[in-house]
Amino acid sequence: MPSTPSPIASLISKRALALPGNPFAEADARAAAAVAAGEDVIDLSKGNPDGQPPEFVKDALARAAYEPADFRYAPFDGKPAYIRAAAGWYARRHGVTLDPATELLATSGSSVGIDTVIEALVDEGDTVLAVEPYYPQYEGSAAVAKGRFVTIPTDAAHGFLPDLDAVDPVLLDEAKLLILNYPNNPTGAVATPELYAAAVRLAKKHHFAVMNDFAYARLGFDERPAISLLETPGAKDVAVELCSLSKMYMVAGWRGGFVAGNADVLAAAKAVHRQTTVLAPSVIQDAGTAALNSDQSSVAALAGRYRRRYEVLHDGLNAAGFRVLDSHGGLFAWMEVPAGAGSSDQFTDFLLHTAGVAVMPGSCFGASGEGYVRLSLLKPEEDLAEAVRRIAAKARP
């Protein structure tokens, strides 16, 4: 018997109905269903930190819980001490000078920053450019703003870095915003000074803004840390950058971050932020202040841990005949789907139900991601080694 339509169904906005699905929620559901069915699953689909923040950061949060001033609403754009700490972090780690009053905004994680900046810049029909493979929220937030989402393809032969000078000038003229993400999720690529210089030069020539998602700052695998877009001469004329406490300090559930860069974009972002979202919690800003003001040795140690985990996957799977690409940082390994294994979605399904390893299909990250799967480093080395053993036993090329 057909169900009766809800009387509310006709009231749902066209915008909401047109939004793409969230691939990470879908991945959670896939893995949960397999576990509920009795399957033994090593879940490498998540970018969810598996450890604890440094003790001094937890202590700062605990002290903040007893601070009377933190029982009140936080200042709209961020607590002054937190904003100054973010500016100090940029100055010490990247040689970038920021005005705390006009060039920084505290947010509840970088995801809020992504949406806020897009809402501040993009009107209906405006073109948003993103480099593939891309973090899926860029497409979703552009859809909420009713923007036109267009991607720039990359490939392994070029290290998953785009040739921005080869992009159609007409498309660059149409663009309102170019989104970059380095160190990149999912590929682990890092930007070169030349790439950032090209982005700034073209933004000025074609009159668009640039946003770099810097969520994996300081979590590089190379001797020299990944550079900030804001280190590029002239970048603050056209660009903003998003930073997160989540990955550097293992506090994803706390939701803390900030947006830095161009004062005009920040002013608009602050206007949007004040009307549309919750403020960054006071206690999280206090803990973040302690984290950002520290010597960052805990972040360096964490980067070393992730590099060792990456090597477990890279070396083990490559020795078994797979191809895991070289990575320069972040939380993931990017593996090619073996010949004859089908699409990335089919191979993901095979690994889950045959090898007992949950991964993300590359198709989630745009057309350039097809033919790959993403494996998370956020499991202990022994779990990663077992995942390698299972994949090699069940899916060896």
N, C-alpha and C positions, 0 to 999 in steps of 0.2 A: 504494500500500500504506500503510495507516495507521501512523503512528509509535507506538512503544511509550511509554506514559506514564513519565516519570521516577519512580523509587521515592521520590524526595525531594519531589515535587510536593505530595503530600498533607500534608506537614509544614509548608508555608508558612502563616504566620499569617493569620487572617482580616483583621487590621488591615492587613497589607501588601497583600493582595489588593484591599482596598477603597480604597486610596489613589488620589486623582486623578492623572492624568498631569502631567508637568511641561511646560507650554506653551513654555518657553524652550528646553528640550532638543529639543522637536518642531520649533520654528522653526529651530534650528541644522541639524537633519536635513533639513528642506525646502530650505534654502538650499544645503547641501552637495550634495544630490542634483541640484539644478539646475546647479550649477557642474560636477559630475562628468559631467553630460550635455552639457557644452559651452556652456551658457548664460552670457552675460556679465551678472553680477549685482552691483548695488550693494546691499550688505547694510545696511539701516537697521532691522533687527529687534533688534539687540543694545543693551544698556546697558553695553557694555564700553569703558572709557576708551581713547582712541586716541592719547594723548600720553604724556608722561613726568612723573614727580613733580618738584618743584623740586630743584635741585642740592643745597641744604642738607639736604633730607630723604634723598636718596640717600647723601650723605656721612655722615649720622648712622647709616644702616644699615651702611655699610661699616666705620665705626669700631666699631660694635657687634659685628661679626663677629669682631673681635680681642679682645673684652672677656671675660676668663676667667669672670666671673660669669655671662655669658650662655651658657656651655656647660652650665650646670646647668638643672634644671627651674625655670620661673618660679613665683613665689608663686601660690597657687591663685586668688586674686581679682584679681590684677594687681600689677605692680611698683609700689611706692609712688610713684616719680617719675612714672610714667604716670598713675596715678590722681589725683595732685595736679595734673598738667597738665590733665586733663579737667575737674577742679573749677575750675581757674583759667580755662580757656576759657569755661566756663559763666558765671563771675562777670564776666569782662571783656566778653563778647559779648552776654550775655542778662540780666545783673544777677541771676543766680540763685546763691544760696549753697548749697553741697552739702558734707556731711560725707564726706570721702574714705573713712573707715573703714566707714560704714554705708549710704551712699547712692550708691555706684558699684561697678560690676563690669566688669572688662576681658573682652572676648570676641573670638573670632576672626571678626570681622565682625559686622554687625548681624543677618545671617540667623541666626547662632547665638543672638543675643539674642532674636530673635522666638520661636524654638522653646523656648528656656529659660524665658522668661517664661510662655508658654502652658502648658508642662509644670508650672510652679510653681503655677499658678492653677486649671487646668482638670481636673476629674475626669470620668469617663465620664458622658455625658449632660448635662453642663453646657453652658449656652448661651454661645456666643461671637458677639458682634455685630461686623460690619465694615461700613464705608461703601463703597458702590459708586461708581465702579469701584475695585477693590481689587487689591493686589499678590497674585498667586496663592498665594504661600507661606502667607499667613494661613489659607487654606482647608486647605492640605496639613498644616500644623502642627496645626491644630485636629483634623483627621482622625486624625493620629498619637495625639493625646491622647484620641481617641474622644469629642470634644465635638460638640455640635450647632451647626453653623455657619449663622447667619442674617444676612441683609444688609439694609442700609438704602439704598433707591434714591436717586439724585440725578439731576439733568438739567442740560443746558446753560443753560436759562433761569434757573437759580438758581446759576450758576457752579460747578456740581458740588460745592456745599456742602450738607450735610443740614440739615433743620429737626429738630433732636433733640427739641424740645418736642412735635413732632407724632407721635413714635413712641408706639405703644401702651404705656401704663403697665404693663400686664400683662407685655409682653415685656421691659421694662426691669427689672421685678421678678425675672424669670427669669434675666436676664443675669448672668454672672460676670465678663465682660470685654468692654469696648468697644475696638475697634482703630481708630485714626485714622492717617492718613498724609498729612502736609503738610510741605513742598510735595509735591503728590500725583503719584504715578506711577500712571496715565499722563497725567492731564489737565493738569498744571501749575497746578492750583488751589492757593491758599494760604489757611490758616485765618485767620479774623478773631478779635480778642479776644473778641467776643461768642460765637462758636462754642465756643471753649475754655472760656469761663466757663459756658456751658450744660452742657458735658460734665462739668465739675467739680461743678456744682450737682446735676445729675441723678445722678451717681455717688454722691454723699453721700446723696441722698434715697432712691435705690433700692438702694443697697448693692452696687455693682459697681466694679471697677477699670477704669482707662483706660490704654491703651498707645498712645503716638504714635511712629510710625516716622519719625524725623527724618533719614533718610539723605541728603536733599538740602539740609541746613542750609547756609546762606550761599551757596547757588547760585541766588539769586533774580534776577529780571530788573527788579525795581522799585527805586526809590531807597532805600527802607527795607528792610533784610533781613527775611526771614520770621521770625516770632516763634516762640519755643519754648513748648510747652504748659506747661513748668515756670515760665514767667513769670507764669502766672495765679495770683492769690491763692488759697491753699488747695490748689493742685494737688498738692503733695507729700503731702497727706493721702490721696490716692486714685490717684495716677498715677505711671507711669514713662515714660521716653523712651529711644529707641534712637538711637545716633549711630554714624557710620561714617567711617573714614578713606578709604574707597575712592574716593568721588566728589569730596570736597573736595581731596584731594591726589593723585588719579590713581594709586592703588595698589590697585586691586581685587584683583589677584592676591596681594597680601601678606596679606590677611585680618586687618584690625584694626578694632576698634570698642569700644563700651562701652554699658552700660545705666546710667541715672541716675534717681533719684527716690525713691519711697516706701521707707523702710527695711524695713518688714515684707515687701513684695514682693521687695526685694533680698535679704533674708536667705533667703527660700525659693528664689529664683533661684540664689543661691550654692550652696545645698544640692543642687539639681538639677545645676547646672553641674559641681560637683566629682565627680559620679558618672557623668555621661553624655557628656562631650565633652572635646575637647583644649583645653588652655590656650592663650591667646594667646601666640605665640612671643615670647621675650624680645627678640630683635633688632627685631622689628616694634614692640614697645612702646617701645623706645628711639628708633626713628625717629619713631613717633607722638608721643612726648614733645617732640621737636624741632619737629614740625609744629604741635602744639597750642600750644606756647609762643611761636610766631613771631607777627609782626605781622599775619598773614593777608592780606598784600598779594597773595600768589600765588593765594589763593582768590578774591579780588575780581577779579583779572585773568582767571581761569578763568571766572567767572560772566559777565564781559563777552564772552568768546569764545563761550560758549554762547548768549548773547543774540543776537549777530551771526549765528550759524548758524541759530538759530530764525527770525530775520527773513528769511533766504534762503528757507527753506521757506514760511513764512507769507505773505510778500509775493509770492513767485513763484507758488505754487499758487493763492492767492486771485485773483491777476491772471488766471490761466488758467481761472477759473470754479469752482474747488473752494472748500471752506470749511474752512480751518484755524482752530481756535478760538484765542482769546487765551490766552496762558500767562503765568504770573507767576514761573516758575522750574522748575528740574529739567533733565532731559536729553532731553526728548521733545517732539514736536509731535503734537497730537491732531486728526485730520482726519475730517470727516464722509464717509461712503460716499455717492457721488453717487446720485441717484434713478435707479432702473432698473439699478443695478450689482449687485443681489443682496445677500446677507448679507455681513457683514464677512469671513467665511471665504472666500466666493466672490470677493470683491473682492481679498483678499490673494493668492489663487491667480492671479487675472488679472494683478495687478501683477507678480508674480514671473515668470510665464512669457510675458507679452506685453510688459511694459514693462521687465523686467529689474531690478526694484526689490523687495527683500524687506522686508516690514513685519510688524507683529504685528496680528492681528485683534482688534478690541475685545471679541469674545466671550470672550477669555481672562481678562478682567478683571471678569466678572460681567454680569448682565443689562443693567445701565445702560451697559455698554460696547458692546453690539450697535448697529450702525449707524455705527461709527467704526473707524479703524485708527490705530495708533501708529507714528510714525516717529522714529527715533533721531537725535540731534544729534551723534553721536560719529563723524563723518566730516569731512574738510576741507571748507571752503566750496565748493571747485570740484566735489567729488563731490556735494554736496547740490544745487548748481545743475544738474549733469547729471541727477540724479534728478528734479528738477522738470521739466527739458526732456523726459525720457522719459515721465513720467506725463502731462504735458500733450499730448504727441504721440499717445499710445496710449489715454488714458482721459478725454479732455476731456469734461466734462458736455454 
